[in-house]
Amino acid sequence: MKLSKVFLNGALKNNPVFMQLIGLCSVLAITSSLSSAIAMGIAVTFVLIMSNGVVSALRNIIPDKIRIPCFIVVIATFVTLVQMILQAYVPSIYAALGIFLPLIVVNCCILGEAEGFAYKNKLIPSIIDGLGTGVGYTMAVCAMGFVREFFGYGTLLGVQILPESYPGIGIFGAPAGAFILLGFLIAGFRLVLNRRAD
């Protein structure tokens, strides 16, 4: 199993947001600013790498009948660690992510990788799969955050980019705008992948 193929499969071919359409709740909710999107992407990537590694390392020990509760305990441990670190060192990001940070525990993307890949594969490929999937998720939320913040508010990472007189395009800051933008990004992503495959 080529590790580069495992990585690219998680990041592109099976991108959790653009291809599998899972974990969309946080994607739509936290992408009104690029900084929140980056923070969520890093948090999800960390949890994916660590939980995939632990699940893979324990796959021969975890009984099949209770594997899902075991996965959730492992994932919840790393999510709690991320919460504690953010709350202690970056309280503004912790506050911005709000309830969506602890909801990483039940993110289908993370649970799906634990069940579909890490439980069936060795440690290193599982870690690389977690990294690839995390990069794919981060790429998606950052694309959303970039477009929504730039066009909605004229800022990037809280820094005014467009003139102060820029009124902002309100739809980009609204939930409806997130849905519409996500649809366009999914279509664009799939179009590019299909052209590359031809």
N, C-alpha and C positions, 0 to 999 in steps of 0.2 A: 504494500500500500504506500504510494508516494505521498509524502507529507505535503508537498506543494499542491497536489490535487485535493487533498483533504481540506487545506486552507482555502483554496479558491472555491471549492464546492460550498463551504459555509458562507463565504463572503459574497459570492456572486450567484452561482447556479441555484443554490438553495437559500438565498438571502431571506432572513426571517420576515422582513417587512415587505420588500418588493416582490418576492416570489411566493412565499408561503402565507403571507398575510396574517401573521400571528404576532401577538404582543402589541397590537395597534392602540390599545387604550392609552398607554404611556406615550406612544409616538404622537398621538393627537393632542395630548394634554400638556406635555412639557416642552413643546417645540416653539412656543411663542418667542423664545429668546435663544440665541446660539449658545450662550454660556450654560443654560439649563440643559440643552441638548447634549453638549459635550460632557457635562458632569454625569448625566444619565447614561450616556454611551460608555464612559469609563467604568461606571459602577456595574453596568450589565456585563461588560467584557470581563472585569475582574471576577464577578460571581460565576460567569460561564467557565472561565479557565479553572478556577479553584474547585468548583463543584464537579466539573467533568473529571478533573484529576482524582479527586477523592472517590467518586463513584466508580471510576475505572479501577483504581487500586483496591477497592473493596468488593468488586463485582463477584468474586468467587466466595465471598463470605456472606454477603447480603442474601437472605432467603428470598426466593422468587415471589412468594405470596405476600411479602410485606415490602417489596422493593420501592413502591411509590411513596409510602410514608417515610421510608429511609431517605429517599431522594429529597423530600421536602425538608426533613430535618437538616440535612447537609446544606441545602440551598439557604435555608433560613439562618443557619449559623453564619454564613458568609455575608448575607444581607445585613444581619445585625452588626457585624464587624464594620461594614461600609457605613452604616448609619451612625455608629459611634464615632468613627473617624471624621465623617463630615460634620457631625454636630459639634465635635470638639475643635476642629481646625478650620472649617469653612461653614460657619453657621448660616451665612446668607444663601449659599447653594443648598444647604440642608432645608432651609425654609422654603426656597423656591421649588424644590422637588416635592415637598409636602408628602401627602399620602401615597404618592406614586413610588416613592423610594421603598417603603416596606412591601408594597405590592409586587416588587420584583420577585418575591418568593413564589408567587403563583403565575409568573409570566410564562406563558405556554412555550416560548422560545427556549427558556432555560430547562424547564421540565422535559420538553421534547428532546433536547440534546442529551440529557441524562439518560432518558429511556431509550431513545433511538440510536444513539451512538456510543456513549461512554460505557454503558452497561454491557456492551457487546464487543468492545475493542480494548486494546492495550493502552497503557498510560500515556505514552508520548503522542500517538495519533489522537487520543481523546483531548489532550491539552491543546494540540494544534487545531482540532475541530472547534473547541471552545474559543480559541483566539480568532479563527476565521469567522465564526458566527458573530462574535462580538464586534469585530471590525465591520462586518456587513451591517449589523444593527446600528453601530455608531455612524457609519457613512449615511445611512438613511435618515437618522434623526438630525444629524448635522446639516444635511441638505435641506430638510424641512425647516430647521431653526434658522439657517442662513437666509432663506427666501422670505420667511415670515417676518423676521426681525428687520431685514433690510427694507423690504417694500412696505411693511406695516408701520414701521416707526422711523425709518431712515437712519438706524443705528446698527452697529455690529459690536458685539461684546460690550454693549452699553456706551460705546463711543459714537458720537454724532458723526455720520459719514456724509449724509445729504445735508443741504442747507437747513438752517433752523426754521426757515419758512415752509419747508416741506410738510404738507398736511398729513401725510401717511395715507395708505390705502387700508381703510378700516377692515375690509373683509379678511385681510391676511392675519389680523390679530384675533379674529373671531373663530369659534369652533367650526362654523360652516366653511370658512376659508381653508382651515386645516384639512377638512375632508376633500375639498375640491383640489387643493394642491397635491395631496397624497395621490389622488387619482391620476393627475398629470405626471407625477414622478414615477408612479408604477408603470404607466404606459411608456414613458420615455426610457426607463431602465430596461423593460422587456424588449423594446424596439432595438436598442443598442445590442443587447445580448443576442437577439435573433439574427441581427446582421453579422455579428462576429462569428456566429455558428455556421453561416452560409459559406 
